[in-house]
């Protein structure tokens, strides 16, 4: 007997209608996530990471957005669910930590009020009970003097403290699914470590499932259980995070890893950027979307990279036309030990 994943996304396609044409922001994405596990999603800006997770929450404008596919949360279908159902789930069973806490938090209301509001909405608690819960959550995320700071405004908090307040607001109703969109962006490395440790501790306490969106492979290596690499709205590689980082199978993943600095490298050693730029999602290239930037197109027979879209196999795999032997050869010659390795 097989059990259904807690979060299941199947052949998700998200398209935005614009004056210039239709933007294919997500193009046939599938993944699963179990309770108590963390899925890391990485890729360049515009790869579809944030759009995917905003779609899971139902935070899109139906007047300009077309969503096709299936998203189920604990067996409940979300893509066809009415807004009234999604409102009951958002902030309660599923919640999101947004990337920029300064813009995500309203400057007109105190931090405590913004944390208490979703708690009152979803539980029917009184103002006193909600305020007490807000203080409790601020203490839980490590805000000093929480009883006094609960009445402060966002601009009175440091960047790290605002991010903690965002986490407190997302977790106030003990959601079973937490989506963290670049939760450590623009924070110094010490605060980054504190935020990531906090997410790990809270996950252990609640057993929640976490989707972690990040540009930083080092952050994902130390936090996630599974890794999904996205490019041009598609998943190009996935698998256990340590396996992907130790033995990547897609040229795009090789490029991401090759562009990262290493502690063991010389300060004069140049980084190796990925050539070119991501494609326009108004008119993505045929075949493999990465082929205009890939250095291995000529190694594949019949010009397949330019004409045939490679499919991502189930489980551990990569959407690439290179043979397993060709990948092993490249890894042996070029890929160096990466984050998550021993």
C-alpha positions in Angstrom: 0.0 0.0 0.0 1.4 3.4 -1.0 0.8 6.6 0.9 0.1 9.9 -0.8 2.8 12.5 -0.3 1.9 15.4 2.0 2.5 17.9 -0.8 2.3 16.7 -4.4 2.8 18.9 -7.5 2.1 17.2 -10.8 2.8 18.7 -14.3 2.3 22.3 -13.0 2.2 24.9 -15.7 1.8 28.6 -14.8 1.5 31.2 -17.6 1.1 35.0 -17.3 -0.7 37.0 -20.0 1.2 40.2 -20.7 1.2 42.9 -23.4 4.2 41.3 -24.9 2.8 37.8 -25.0 2.4 34.8 -22.7 5.2 34.2 -20.2 5.7 30.5 -19.4 6.9 30.9 -15.9 6.5 27.3 -14.9 6.4 24.6 -17.6 5.6 21.1 -16.5 7.0 20.8 -12.9 6.4 17.8 -10.7 7.7 17.0 -7.2 6.7 15.5 -3.8 7.4 16.5 -0.2 6.8 14.4 2.9 6.1 15.7 6.4 9.2 16.5 8.4 11.3 16.8 5.3 12.9 19.9 3.6 13.0 20.4 -0.1 15.5 22.8 -1.4 14.8 24.6 -4.7 17.7 26.4 -6.4 18.2 28.2 -9.7 18.9 31.6 -11.2 16.4 34.5 -10.9 13.5 33.9 -13.3 13.8 30.1 -13.1 10.3 29.8 -11.6 11.1 29.0 -8.0 9.0 31.7 -6.3 6.2 31.5 -8.8 5.8 27.8 -8.1 5.4 28.3 -4.4 3.2 31.4 -4.7 1.0 29.1 -6.9 0.9 26.5 -4.1 -0.5 29.1 -1.8 -2.9 30.4 -4.4 -1.4 33.8 -4.5 -1.8 34.6 -8.2 -4.2 36.9 -10.1 -6.7 34.7 -12.0 -7.4 37.5 -14.4 -3.9 37.4 -15.8 -2.6 34.0 -14.7 -3.4 30.5 -16.1 -2.6 27.6 -13.9 -2.8 24.0 -15.2 -1.8 20.9 -13.4 -2.4 19.4 -10.0 -1.4 20.5 -6.5 -2.5 18.5 -3.5 -1.9 19.2 0.1 -2.6 16.4 2.5 -5.0 14.9 -0.1 -6.8 18.2 -0.8 -6.6 19.6 -4.4 -5.6 23.3 -4.4 -5.5 24.4 -8.1 -9.3 24.1 -8.4 -10.1 25.0 -4.8 -12.2 28.2 -4.3 -10.6 31.3 -2.7 -12.7 30.7 0.5 -11.0 27.4 1.0 -7.5 28.7 0.3 -8.0 31.6 2.8 -8.7 29.0 5.5 -5.5 27.1 4.6 -3.2 30.1 4.2 -1.5 31.2 7.4 -3.1 28.1 9.1 -2.1 24.8 7.4 0.4 26.4 5.0 2.4 29.6 5.4 5.2 31.5 3.7 8.2 33.4 4.9 8.7 36.1 2.3 12.1 37.2 0.9 12.1 40.8 2.0 10.8 41.3 5.5 10.9 45.1 5.4 8.4 45.2 2.5 6.4 42.1 3.6 5.7 43.6 7.0 3.3 46.6 7.0 5.0 49.8 8.4 1.6 51.0 9.8 1.0 48.2 12.4 3.1 46.9 15.2 5.0 43.7 14.8 2.8 42.1 17.6 -0.4 43.0 15.8 0.7 41.5 12.6 1.7 38.3 14.3 -1.6 38.2 16.3 -3.9 38.9 13.3 -3.7 35.5 11.6 -3.9 33.7 14.9 -7.2 35.6 15.7 -8.5 34.9 12.2 -7.9 31.2 12.2 -8.6 30.3 15.9 -11.2 32.9 17.0 -9.0 33.9 19.9 -9.6 37.1 21.8 -7.3 40.1 21.5 -5.7 39.3 24.8 -5.1 35.7 23.9 -3.7 36.7 20.5 -1.3 39.2 22.0 -0.1 36.6 24.5 0.5 34.2 21.6 2.4 36.9 19.7 4.7 37.4 22.7 5.2 33.6 23.0 6.1 33.4 19.3 8.6 36.3 19.5 10.2 34.5 22.5 10.3 31.3 20.5 12.2 32.8 17.6 14.7 34.4 19.9 13.6 38.1 20.1 15.0 39.5 23.4 12.5 41.4 25.7 9.6 40.1 23.7 7.0 41.6 26.0 8.3 45.1 25.2 9.3 44.6 21.6 5.8 43.2 20.7 4.6 46.8 20.4 7.5 48.0 18.2 7.1 48.7 14.5 9.1 46.9 11.8 11.5 49.8 11.3 12.5 49.5 14.9 13.8 46.0 14.4 17.1 45.0 12.8 17.1 43.0 9.6 17.7 39.7 11.4 15.0 40.5 14.0 12.5 41.4 11.3 13.2 38.1 9.6 12.6 36.3 12.9 9.4 38.2 13.3 8.4 37.0 9.8 9.1 33.5 10.9 7.0 34.0 14.0 4.1 35.3 11.9 4.3 32.4 9.6 4.4 29.8 12.4 1.9 31.4 14.8 -0.8 28.8 13.7 1.6 25.9 13.6 1.4 25.3 9.8 2.1 21.9 8.5 3.7 23.3 5.3 6.2 26.2 5.5 7.6 27.8 2.4 10.7 29.9 3.0 11.6 32.2 0.1 15.2 33.2 0.4 14.8 33.6 4.2 18.5 34.6 4.7 18.9 37.1 1.8 20.8 40.2 2.8 21.6 38.9 6.2 25.2 38.5 7.5 26.5 35.0 7.9 26.0 34.8 11.6 22.4 35.8 11.4 21.9 33.4 8.5 23.1 30.5 10.6 20.8 31.5 13.4 17.8 31.7 11.1 18.6 28.3 9.6 19.1 26.7 13.0 15.8 28.2 14.1 14.0 26.6 11.1 15.6 23.2 11.9 14.6 23.4 15.5 11.0 24.4 14.8 10.7 21.6 12.2 11.9 19.1 14.7 9.3 20.4 17.2 6.3 20.5 14.8 7.2 17.9 12.1 6.3 20.4 9.4 7.3 20.1 5.8 9.5 22.9 4.5 10.2 24.2 1.0 13.4 26.3 1.0 14.0 28.5 -2.0 17.5 29.8 -2.3 20.3 31.0 -4.6 22.8 29.8 -2.1 23.8 26.2 -2.5 25.7 26.3 0.8 22.5 27.2 2.6 20.6 24.4 0.9 23.4 21.9 1.5 23.2 22.4 5.3 19.4 22.5 5.5 17.6 20.5 2.9 17.0 16.8 2.5 16.1 16.8 -1.1 17.2 19.2 -3.9 15.4 20.4 -7.0 17.3 22.4 -9.6 15.1 24.6 -11.8 15.9 26.3 -15.1 13.6 28.2 -17.4 10.5 27.1 -15.5 11.5 23.4 -15.5 13.1 21.0 -13.2 16.4 19.9 -14.7 17.8 17.8 -11.8 16.6 16.4 -8.5 17.6 13.9 -5.8 18.9 13.7 -2.2 20.8 16.9 -1.6 24.2 15.3 -0.8 24.0 13.1 -3.9 23.2 16.0 -6.2 26.0 18.1 -4.8 28.6 15.3 -4.8 27.7 13.9 -8.2 25.6 16.4 -10.2 24.3 15.1 -13.5 23.2 18.2 -15.4 25.4 20.7 -17.1 23.4 23.5 -15.4 24.1 22.1 -12.0 27.8 21.8 -12.9 27.7 25.5 -13.8 26.1 26.5 -10.5 28.7 24.5 -8.6 31.6 25.8 -10.7 30.6 29.4 -10.0 30.9 29.0 -6.3 34.0 30.0 -4.3 35.7 27.3 -2.2 37.4 27.7 1.2 40.3 25.6 -0.2 40.8 27.7 -3.3 43.3 30.5 -3.7 41.9 34.1 -3.4 43.4 34.7 -6.8 41.6 31.8 -8.5 38.8 33.2 -10.7 35.3 31.8 -10.5 33.8 30.2 -13.6 30.5 31.8 -14.4 27.9 30.2 -16.6 28.1 31.8 -20.1 25.2 33.7 -21.5 22.0 34.6 -19.8 18.7 32.8 -19.0 16.3 32.6 -21.9 13.2 34.7 -22.3 10.2 32.8 -21.0 8.1 34.6 -23.7 9.8 32.5 -26.3 11.9 29.7 -24.6 14.3 27.8 -26.9 13.2 24.5 -28.4 14.7 21.2 -27.1 16.7 21.5 -23.9 16.2 25.0 -22.6 19.8 25.1 -21.4 21.3 24.2 -24.8 22.2 27.9 -25.8 24.5 28.1 -22.8 25.7 24.5 -22.6 29.2 23.5 -23.7 28.2 19.8 -24.4 25.7 20.2 -27.2 28.0 18.8 -29.8 28.7 15.7 -27.7 25.1 14.6 -28.2 24.1 12.8 -31.4 21.5 13.9 -33.9 21.5 17.5 -32.6 19.0 16.3 -29.9 19.8 19.1 -27.5 18.3 21.7 -30.0 15.3 19.6 -31.1 14.2 17.2 -28.4 13.1 18.2 -24.9 14.8 15.9 -22.4 12.5 14.5 -19.7 13.3 14.3 -16.0 13.1 10.7 -14.9 11.4 9.7 -11.7 13.5 9.7 -8.5 17.1 10.7 -8.7 17.9 12.0 -12.2 18.6 14.8 -14.6 16.8 16.1 -17.7 19.8 15.8 -20.0 20.7 14.0 -23.3 24.2 13.2 -22.2 24.8 9.5 -21.5 25.7 8.3 -18.0 29.2 7.5 -19.3 29.7 11.0 -20.7 28.6 12.5 -17.4 31.0 10.4 -15.4 33.8 11.5 -17.7 33.0 15.2 -17.2 32.7 14.7 -13.4 36.1 13.0 -13.3 37.7 15.8 -15.2 36.0 19.0 -14.0 33.8 18.6 -11.0 35.5 19.3 -7.6 34.3 18.5 -4.1 31.3 20.7 -3.2 29.3 21.8 -0.2 27.8 18.8 1.6 30.7 16.6 0.8 32.9 15.0 3.3 
